[in-house]
């Protein structure tokens, strides 16, 4: 990693070029720019997740740390390639008045003619699409389960501020649950008359599961509490049949269907790097998430 002090976007871009030439690889085959807006104390963990995700999606990764906005503007950066990265990275620290103009620093560093994704690993803005950095991206990734306080409120803020291209890793965590439940219903089609979701008391993923089932099935969905981790059981009930997917240990689930033997299926809690890689595969609008977000607001009594 090359340290740049009291620098600017042009010098950071020039260092990318020098680093590529020094590695003997002037063309890195990068497919996108990933911007990570992260506090200092979460930067290393976020960059490690991005490094793992970039093995599937080679990217120019720009970490942006927004410091104290008072005083004279100052930019410093750590620039590097290699070391397990599939692409280029720059960790950019902003201080002073330049904090209010972060997009002007990042914009010259975006890869030309390539998609842009922005990820807030911890505390996202209430309206990601209206954020100066968020407005640069086709994909805006938040995580209501990782906010420092008020996860339920944070989820509702993200749902109410939904815009095409927004998504939440609390929703991404539901992908295998939704796939298994949908497959079970398709294999034994019956009319679901009620549903039940069990999970931790504060679980954005459980709340989104309730919203998704309500939207898709048009039935009342009960929500109850367990010790977790995360969602521990989803049950779909019909007049004569029941489908249950229960995961007590966060690793393996039991799929129970009336009239069939129980099946043990792998359903581990996935690391953030895997969730991030999944979201970077889809840069178009996530319509099921949009519909679930709207339903969640309706259930919460919000417009």
CORFEN-V636681 format. One record per pair of residues at least 12 apart in sequence whose ideal C-beta (glycine too) atoms are under 10 Angstrom apart, sorted by the first residue. I is the first residue (numbers start at 1). J is the second residue. D is the distance in whole Angstrom. If there is no record, write none. Layout:
I:J:D
I:J:D
//
This chain:
1:19:9
1:77:9
1:78:5
1:79:7
1:80:4
1:81:9
1:82:10
1:83:8
1:89:8
1:90:9
1:91:8
2:15:6
2:16:10
2:18:8
2:19:7
2:22:10
2:77:8
2:78:7
2:79:5
2:80:6
2:81:10
2:90:9
3:15:10
3:76:8
3:77:8
3:78:6
3:79:8
3:80:10
4:75:8
4:76:6
4:77:5
4:78:7
4:79:6
4:90:9
4:92:9
5:74:9
5:75:9
5:76:5
5:77:8
5:93:10
6:73:10
6:74:6
6:75:7
6:76:7
7:74:9
7:75:5
7:76:6
7:77:6
7:79:9
7:92:9
7:105:10
8:73:10
8:75:6
8:77:9
8:98:9
8:105:8
8:108:9
9:75:8
9:77:9
9:90:10
9:92:9
9:104:8
9:105:5
9:106:8
9:107:8
9:108:4
9:109:6
10:108:7
10:109:10
11:75:9
11:77:8
11:79:9
12:62:9
12:75:8
12:76:10
12:77:5
12:78:10
12:79:6
12:90:6
12:92:7
12:105:8
12:106:10
12:108:8
12:109:6
13:79:9
13:90:9
13:108:6
13:109:6
14:79:10
15:77:8
15:78:10
15:79:4
15:80:9
15:88:9
15:90:8
16:28:9
16:60:8
16:79:6
16:80:9
16:81:8
16:88:5
16:89:10
16:90:7
16:109:8
17:88:10
18:79:9
19:79:6
19:80:7
19:81:5
19:82:8
19:88:7
19:89:10
19:90:10
20:81:6
20:88:7
22:81:9
22:82:10
23:80:10
23:81:6
23:82:6
23:88:10
25:81:8
25:82:9
28:58:7
28:59:9
28:60:8
28:81:7
28:85:10
28:86:8
28:87:6
28:88:6
28:111:10
29:58:6
29:86:8
29:87:8
30:54:9
30:57:9
30:58:5
30:59:6
30:60:5
30:61:9
30:86:8
30:87:5
30:88:7
30:111:6
30:114:7
31:54:10
31:56:10
31:57:6
31:58:6
31:59:7
31:60:10
31:86:10
31:87:9
31:111:8
31:114:6
31:115:8
31:280:9
32:54:9
32:57:6
32:58:8
32:59:5
32:60:8
32:61:10
32:87:9
32:110:9
32:111:7
32:114:5
32:115:5
32:116:7
32:117:6
32:137:10
32:138:9
32:139:9
32:280:7
32:283:8
33:59:6
33:60:5
33:61:8
33:62:7
33:87:9
33:88:10
33:106:9
33:109:8
33:110:5
33:111:5
33:112:10
33:114:6
33:115:8
33:116:5
33:117:7
33:118:9
33:136:9
33:137:8
34:50:6
34:53:8
34:54:7
34:57:8
34:59:5
34:60:7
34:61:5
34:62:7
34:63:9
34:87:9
34:89:9
34:115:10
34:116:8
34:117:5
34:118:8
34:119:7
34:137:9
34:139:9
34:141:9
34:276:8
34:280:7
35:59:10
35:60:9
35:61:8
35:62:5
35:63:8
35:64:6
35:92:10
35:102:9
35:103:10
35:106:6
35:109:9
35:110:8
35:116:7
35:117:7
35:118:5
35:119:7
35:120:9
35:133:6
35:134:9
35:136:7
35:137:7
35:140:10
36:49:9
36:50:6
36:61:7
36:62:7
36:63:5
36:64:7
36:65:9
36:89:10
36:91:9
36:92:10
36:117:9
36:118:8
36:119:5
36:120:8
36:121:7
36:133:10
36:141:10
36:276:10
37:62:9
37:63:8
37:64:5
37:65:8
37:66:7
37:102:8
37:106:10
37:118:7
37:119:7
37:120:5
37:121:8
37:122:9
37:123:9
37:124:8
37:125:9
37:128:10
37:131:8
37:133:6
37:134:8
38:50:10
38:63:6
38:64:7
38:65:6
38:66:9
38:91:9
38:119:8
38:120:7
38:121:5
38:122:7
38:123:9
39:65:7
39:66:8
39:67:10
39:120:10
39:121:9
39:122:6
39:123:8
39:148:9
40:65:5
40:66:10
40:67:8
40:91:10
40:93:8
41:65:10
41:122:9
42:65:9
42:121:6
42:122:5
42:123:9
42:146:9
42:148:10
43:63:6
43:64:10
43:65:6
43:78:10
43:91:6
43:93:9
43:121:9
44:63:10
44:91:9
45:121:8
45:122:10
45:272:8
46:61:10
46:63:7
46:91:10
46:119:8
46:120:9
46:121:4
46:122:8
46:146:10
46:272:8
46:273:10
46:276:9
47:61:7
47:63:6
47:78:10
47:85:9
47:89:7
47:91:7
47:121:10
48:84:9
48:271:10
48:272:9
48:273:8
49:119:9
49:121:7
49:271:7
49:272:5
49:273:4
49:274:9
49:275:9
49:276:6
49:277:9
50:62:10
50:63:8
50:85:9
50:87:9
50:89:8
50:119:8
50:121:9
50:272:9
50:273:8
50:276:7
50:277:10
50:280:10
51:83:8
51:84:6
51:85:5
51:86:8
51:87:9
51:89:8
51:273:8
52:84:9
52:85:10
52:86:10
52:271:8
52:272:9
52:273:4
52:274:8
52:276:8
52:277:7
53:86:9
53:119:9
53:271:10
53:272:9
53:273:5
53:274:8
53:275:9
53:276:4
53:277:4
53:278:9
53:279:9
53:280:6
54:84:9
54:85:6
54:86:5
54:87:5
54:88:10
54:89:9
54:273:9
54:276:9
54:277:9
54:280:9
55:84:8
55:85:9
55:86:5
55:87:10
55:273:9
55:277:8
56:86:8
56:273:9
56:274:9
56:276:10
56:277:5
56:278:9
56:280:8
56:281:8
57:86:8
57:87:8
57:115:10
57:117:9
57:276:9
57:277:7
57:279:10
57:280:5
57:281:8
58:85:9
58:86:4
58:87:4
58:88:9
59:85:9
59:86:8
59:87:5
59:88:8
59:89:9
59:111:8
59:114:9
59:115:10
59:116:10
59:117:8
59:280:8
60:81:10
60:87:6
60:88:5
60:89:8
60:90:8
60:109:7
60:110:8
60:111:5
60:114:8
60:116:10
61:85:7
61:86:10
61:87:6
61:88:7
61:89:5
61:90:7
61:91:9
61:119:10
62:77:9
62:88:9
62:89:8
62:90:5
62:91:8
62:92:6
62:105:9
62:106:6
62:109:6
62:110:8
62:116:10
62:118:9
62:133:9
63:77:9
63:78:9
63:89:7
63:90:7
63:91:4
63:92:6
63:93:9
63:119:10
63:121:10
64:90:9
64:91:8
64:92:5
64:93:8
64:94:7
64:99:10
64:102:6
64:103:10
64:105:8
64:106:6
64:118:9
64:133:7
65:91:7
65:92:7
65:93:5
65:94:7
65:95:9
65:99:10
65:102:10
66:92:10
66:93:9
66:94:6
66:95:9
66:98:10
66:99:5
66:100:9
66:102:6
66:133:9
67:93:6
67:94:6
67:95:4
67:96:8
67:98:9
67:99:6
68:94:10
68:95:6
68:96:7
68:99:7
69:94:9
69:95:8
69:96:7
69:97:7
69:98:9
69:99:4
69:100:6
70:95:9
70:96:7
70:97:8
70:99:9
71:95:7
71:96:4
71:97:7
71:99:10
72:95:8
72:96:5
72:97:7
72:98:9
73:94:8
73:95:7
73:96:4
73:97:4
73:98:3
73:99:8
73:100:9
73:101:8
73:105:10
74:93:8
74:94:8
74:95:5
74:96:5
74:97:9
74:98:7
74:99:10
75:92:7
75:93:7
75:94:6
75:95:8
75:96:9
75:98:6
75:102:10
75:105:6
76:91:9
76:92:8
76:93:5
76:94:9
76:95:8
77:89:10
77:90:5
77:91:7
77:92:5
77:93:7
77:94:10
77:105:9
77:109:10
78:90:7
78:91:5
78:92:8
78:93:9
79:91:8
79:92:9
87:111:9
88:109:10
88:111:9
90:106:10
90:109:7
92:105:7
92:106:8
92:109:8
94:106:10
100:132:8
101:132:8
102:131:9
102:132:6
102:133:6
102:136:10
103:131:9
103:132:4
103:133:6
103:134:9
103:135:7
103:136:6
104:132:9
105:133:10
106:118:9
106:132:9
106:133:6
106:136:7
107:132:10
107:133:9
107:136:7
110:136:7
110:137:9
114:138:10
115:137:8
115:138:5
115:139:7
115:280:9
115:283:5
116:133:9
116:134:10
116:136:5
116:137:4
116:138:6
116:139:8
116:140:10
116:283:9
117:136:10
117:137:6
117:138:7
117:139:4
117:140:7
117:141:6
117:165:9
117:167:10
117:276:9
117:279:8
117:280:6
117:283:7
118:131:8
118:133:6
118:134:5
118:135:9
118:136:7
118:137:4
118:138:9
118:139:7
118:140:5
118:141:7
118:142:9
118:165:9
119:137:9
119:139:9
119:140:8
119:141:4
119:142:8
119:143:8
119:169:9
119:272:10
119:276:7
119:279:8
119:280:9
120:133:9
120:134:8
120:140:8
120:141:7
120:142:5
120:143:7
120:146:9
120:147:9
121:141:9
121:142:9
121:143:6
121:146:6
121:169:9
121:272:7
121:276:9
122:142:10
122:143:8
122:146:6
122:147:7
122:148:6
123:142:9
123:143:9
123:146:8
123:147:5
123:148:6
123:149:9
123:150:10
123:154:8
124:140:8
124:141:9
124:142:4
124:143:8
124:144:8
124:146:9
124:147:8
124:154:8
124:157:9
124:158:7
124:161:9
124:166:10
124:168:9
125:140:9
125:142:9
125:157:9
125:158:10
125:161:8
126:153:10
126:154:9
126:157:5
126:158:8
126:160:8
126:161:6
127:140:10
127:157:8
127:158:9
127:160:9
127:161:4
127:162:10
127:163:8
127:166:9
128:140:4
128:141:9
128:142:6
128:157:10
128:158:8
128:161:7
128:162:9
128:163:7
128:165:9
128:166:6
128:167:10
128:168:10
129:161:7
129:162:8
129:163:4
129:164:8
129:165:7
129:166:6
130:161:8
130:163:8
131:161:10
134:163:9
134:165:9
134:166:9
135:163:10
137:165:7
137:166:10
137:283:9
138:164:9
138:165:5
138:283:5
138:284:8
138:285:10
139:164:10
139:165:5
139:166:8
139:167:7
139:279:7
139:280:7
139:282:8
139:283:5
139:284:9
139:285:10
139:286:9
140:158:10
140:161:10
140:163:8
140:164:10
140:165:6
140:166:5
140:167:7
140:168:10
140:279:10
141:165:10
141:166:8
141:167:6
141:168:8
141:169:7
141:172:8
141:275:9
141:276:7
141:279:5
141:280:8
142:154:8
142:155:9
142:157:9
142:158:6
142:161:10
142:166:7
142:167:8
142:168:5
142:169:7
142:170:8
142:171:10
143:155:10
143:158:9
143:167:10
143:168:6
143:169:4
143:170:6
143:171:10
143:172:9
143:173:9
143:204:8
143:272:8
143:275:8
143:276:9
144:156:9
144:157:8
144:158:6
144:159:9
144:168:5
144:169:8
144:170:5
144:171:9
144:203:10
144:204:4
144:205:9
144:207:9
144:208:9
145:168:8
145:169:7
145:170:5
145:173:8
145:200:10
145:202:9
145:203:7
145:204:5
145:205:7
145:230:9
145:272:10
146:169:7
146:170:9
146:204:9
146:272:8
147:204:9
150:202:9
151:170:8
151:200:10
151:202:5
151:203:8
151:204:6
151:207:9
152:201:9
152:202:6
152:203:9
152:204:7
152:207:7
152:300:9
154:168:9
154:170:9
154:204:8
155:168:7
155:170:6
155:171:10
155:202:10
155:203:10
155:204:4
155:205:9
155:207:6
155:208:7
155:211:10
155:293:9
155:296:7
155:300:9
156:204:9
156:207:9
156:293:9
156:296:7
156:297:7
156:300:6
156:302:7
158:170:9
158:171:9
158:204:9
158:293:7
158:296:10
159:171:10
159:204:10
159:207:9
159:208:9
159:211:8
159:289:9
159:290:9
159:292:8
159:293:4
159:294:7
159:295:9
159:296:5
159:297:5
159:298:10
159:300:8
159:302:8
160:293:8
160:294:9
160:296:9
160:297:6
160:300:9
160:302:6
160:303:8
161:293:9
162:285:10
162:286:10
162:289:8
162:290:6
162:291:10
162:292:10
162:293:5
162:294:7
162:297:9
163:285:9
163:290:9
164:284:8
164:285:4
164:286:9
164:287:9
164:290:8
165:283:8
165:284:8
165:285:7
165:286:8
166:285:9
166:286:8
166:289:8
166:290:8
166:293:8
167:278:10
167:279:6
167:282:8
167:285:9
167:286:5
167:289:6
167:290:9
167:293:10
168:204:7
168:205:9
168:208:8
168:279:9
168:286:9
168:289:7
168:292:10
168:293:8
169:204:9
169:205:9
169:270:10
169:272:7
169:275:5
169:276:7
169:278:9
169:279:7
170:203:8
170:204:4
170:205:5
170:206:9
170:207:8
170:208:6
170:209:10
170:230:10
170:275:9
170:289:10
171:204:8
171:205:7
171:208:5
171:209:9
171:211:10
171:212:8
171:275:10
171:279:9
171:286:8
171:288:8
171:289:5
171:292:7
171:293:8
172:205:9
172:208:10
172:270:8
172:272:10
172:274:9
172:275:5
172:276:8
172:277:10
172:278:6
172:279:6
172:282:10
172:286:9
172:289:9
173:203:9
173:204:9
173:205:5
173:206:10
173:208:9
173:209:9
173:230:7
173:231:8
173:269:8
173:270:7
173:272:10
173:275:7
173:278:10
174:204:10
174:205:6
174:206:9
174:208:6
174:209:6
174:212:7
174:230:10
174:231:8
174:234:10
174:288:10
174:289:9
174:292:9
175:270:9
175:275:9
175:278:7
175:279:10
176:245:10
176:247:10
176:253:9
176:265:9
176:266:9
176:267:6
176:268:9
176:270:8
177:197:10
177:205:8
177:209:7
177:212:9
177:230:9
177:231:7
177:234:7
177:245:7
177:247:9
177:253:9
177:267:7
178:208:10
178:209:8
178:212:7
178:213:9
178:216:9
178:234:10
178:288:8
178:292:10
180:234:9
180:243:10
180:245:6
180:253:8
180:255:7
180:263:10
180:265:7
180:267:7
181:195:9
181:209:9
181:212:9
181:213:8
181:216:9
181:234:6
181:235:10
181:236:7
181:243:7
181:244:10
181:245:6
181:255:9
182:216:8
183:255:9
184:236:8
184:243:5
184:244:9
184:245:7
184:255:6
184:256:10
184:257:6
184:260:10
184:263:10
185:216:10
185:217:9
185:236:7
185:238:10
185:241:10
185:243:7
185:257:10
187:243:10
187:257:8
187:260:9
188:238:9
188:241:7
188:243:8
188:257:6
188:258:8
188:259:8
188:260:8
189:238:10
189:241:10
190:236:9
190:237:10
190:238:4
190:239:8
190:240:8
190:241:5
190:242:9
190:243:9
190:258:9
191:217:9
191:219:9
191:238:6
191:239:7
191:240:10
191:241:9
192:213:8
192:216:9
192:217:5
192:218:9
192:219:6
192:221:10
192:235:10
192:236:5
192:237:7
192:238:6
192:239:10
192:241:9
192:242:10
192:243:8
193:217:9
193:219:6
193:220:9
193:236:9
193:237:6
193:238:6
193:239:6
194:213:10
194:217:9
194:219:5
194:220:6
194:221:7
194:222:7
194:235:9
194:236:8
194:237:5
194:238:9
195:209:9
195:210:8
195:213:5
195:214:8
195:216:10
195:217:6
195:219:6
195:220:8
195:221:4
195:222:7
195:223:10
195:234:7
195:235:7
195:236:5
195:237:7
195:243:9
196:210:9
196:213:9
196:220:10
196:221:7
196:222:5
196:223:8
196:224:7
196:233:8
196:234:7
196:235:4
196:236:8
196:237:7
196:242:10
196:244:9
197:209:5
197:210:5
197:211:10
197:212:10
197:213:7
197:214:10
197:221:6
197:222:7
197:223:5
197:224:8
197:231:7
197:232:9
197:233:8
197:234:5
197:235:8
198:222:9
198:223:8
198:224:5
198:225:7
198:226:5
198:228:10
198:231:7
198:232:5
198:233:4
198:234:8
198:235:8
198:246:8
198:247:10
199:223:8
199:224:8
199:225:7
199:226:6
199:227:10
199:228:7
199:229:9
199:230:6
199:231:4
199:232:6
199:233:8
199:234:9
199:247:10
200:225:7
200:226:7
200:227:7
200:228:4
200:229:7
200:230:6
200:231:8
200:232:8
201:223:10
201:224:10
201:225:5
201:226:9
201:227:9
201:228:9
202:225:9
202:228:10
203:223:9
203:225:9
203:226:9
203:228:7
203:229:9
203:230:6
203:231:7
203:232:10
204:230:10
204:296:9
205:230:6
205:231:6
206:223:7
206:224:10
206:225:9
206:226:9
206:228:9
206:230:7
206:231:5
206:232:9
206:234:9
207:223:8
207:292:9
207:296:6
207:299:8
207:300:9
208:231:10
208:289:8
208:292:6
208:293:8
208:295:9
208:296:6
209:221:8
209:223:9
209:230:10
209:231:6
209:234:7
209:292:9
210:222:8
210:223:5
210:234:9
210:292:9
210:295:9
210:296:8
210:299:7
211:289:10
211:291:8
211:292:4
211:293:7
211:294:8
211:295:4
211:296:4
211:297:9
211:298:8
211:299:6
211:300:9
212:288:7
212:289:9
212:291:8
212:292:4
212:293:10
212:295:7
212:296:9
213:234:8
213:236:8
213:292:9
213:295:9
214:292:9
214:295:5
214:296:9
214:298:8
214:299:7
215:288:8
215:291:5
215:292:6
215:293:10
215:294:8
215:295:4
215:296:9
215:298:9
215:299:10
216:288:8
216:291:8
216:292:9
216:295:9
217:236:8
219:236:9
219:237:9
221:234:9
221:235:10
221:236:10
221:295:10
221:299:9
222:235:9
222:237:10
223:299:9
226:248:8
227:248:9
228:247:10
228:248:9
228:250:8
228:269:10
229:247:9
229:248:9
229:249:8
229:250:4
229:251:10
229:269:6
230:247:8
230:250:7
230:269:6
231:245:9
231:246:10
231:247:7
231:250:10
231:253:10
231:267:10
231:269:10
232:245:10
232:246:7
232:247:6
232:248:6
232:249:9
232:250:9
232:253:9
233:245:7
233:246:4
233:247:7
233:248:8
233:253:9
233:254:9
233:256:10
234:246:8
234:247:9
234:253:10
235:256:9
236:257:10
237:258:10
238:258:8
240:258:7
240:259:9
241:257:7
241:258:4
241:259:7
241:260:10
242:256:7
242:257:8
242:258:5
242:259:10
243:255:8
243:256:7
243:257:5
243:258:8
243:260:10
244:256:4
244:257:8
244:258:9
244:262:9
245:257:10
245:263:10
245:265:8
245:267:8
246:262:10
246:267:10
247:265:9
247:266:10
247:267:5
247:268:9
247:269:9
249:267:10
249:268:9
249:269:10
250:267:9
250:268:7
250:269:5
251:266:8
251:267:7
251:268:5
251:269:8
252:264:6
252:265:7
252:266:6
252:267:6
252:268:8
253:265:5
253:266:8
253:267:4
253:268:9
254:267:9
255:267:9
//
